[in-house]
């Protein structure tokens, strides 16, 4: 269990974590411009970010992507500003 805060919206779009390669999907992915894409490689596992990035490029029409969340931890910084840590 981690205490990482994962925003549910980003730039006015709902955030969707791209399913990792090889995982079953419950349905089709949304249109590339309908969500902010979050890419998460396993911090304890064999999926590297390079492999996940290639999966993203192969799976999503990146010419229509409007937002992508940076991987990592969001936290409250100095002055109470939400930032990337």
N, C-alpha and C positions, 0 to 999 in steps of 0.2 A: 504494500500500500504506500502511495506517495502523497505528498501534500501539494502537488503542483496544481496551480489554478489554470484550467483550460477554458478560455472564453468561449461562449456559445455563439457569439456574433463577432464579426470583424469587418470593418468598413461597410456596415449596414447589411451584410450578408450572413446567413447561417453558416456556421463552420461545420465542415464534414471531414472526418479523418479518412483518407484514402485507405481502403482495405489493402492489407499487405498481399504481395503475390502469393498465390496458392490457397488463400483463404476463400471459403465459399461465400457467395453474395446472396442476399435475400431478394434482390431485384436489381434492375439496371441502375447505374449511377446517374445522378442528375446531370442536367446540361452543364457544361464547363463554366458558363457565366452565371449560374444560379446559386453558387456557393463559394465560400472561401475555403480553399483546400488546405488541410493540415496534413503534413507528412511526418510520420513518426516511425523512426527505425528503432528497433529494440535496443534498449540500453543494457539489457542482459540477454543477448542472443546473437544469432549469426547474420541477421539482416543488416547490411551496411547501408549508410545513407546513399552511397553511390548506386547500389542496386535498387533502392527505393526510388531514387530520382529517375533512374531509367524506366522503372515500372510506371511512374507518373507520366513520363513522356510518351510511353507506349500505350497508355490507357486513356488519357484525357486529351481532348483537343486543346492544346495549350494556346492556340491562336485566339481562343475565346475566354481564357481564364482572366477574371477581373481582380482576384485577390488570392494570396497564398500566405498562410500563417507560417512564421518562422518556427522551426523546431526549437524547443528549449523551454525554459521555465520563466513564467511571468511572475513578477513579484512587486510589492510596493517598495519603491526606493526612497531616497532622501526627499523630503518634502511631500511625501504621500503620493508621488506620481507613479502610475502604473508603467512599468518598463520591462524590457527584456533582460533577463539575467543569465 
